[in-house]
Amino acid sequence: MFGKEDETRAPMERSGDPNATSILASGCRFKGEIEVQGTFRIEGEFEGTIRHPDHLVVGKTGHVKGSIYAKSAVIGGRVDGNVTADDKIELQSGSVLEGDIKTRRLVIDEGVVFE
């Protein structure tokens, strides 16, 4: 119960849960580089590089300054930087994206600002 850790336990691995959801809530700020698996939802402010989420969601209150590399991305807020998605990028109504995009499929709703 107390004492030495179980030696048969595997060390921490980077595999993680591909169904997990990570959230940067409204009012929160993060600056740096992050590597995430599963879904990553941003409602706050993020500055830096985002790598490897299966699904990235930038909510209506979300603001990203930097580079995004994901399997798919849905942008509802603001992104100042480049977005690379293996599968699809969706720009929702009211979103603003200033930067380059690279993807197989692109969906742009009415009312999007894309420069």
URVENQUI-V898422 format. One record per pair of residues at least 24 apart in sequence whose C-alpha atoms are under 6 Angstrom apart, sorted by the first residue. I is the first residue (numbers start at 1). GAP is how many residues later the second one is. Records with the same first field share a line. If there is no record, write none. Layout:
BEGIN
I->GAP / GAP
END
This chain:
BEGIN
none
END
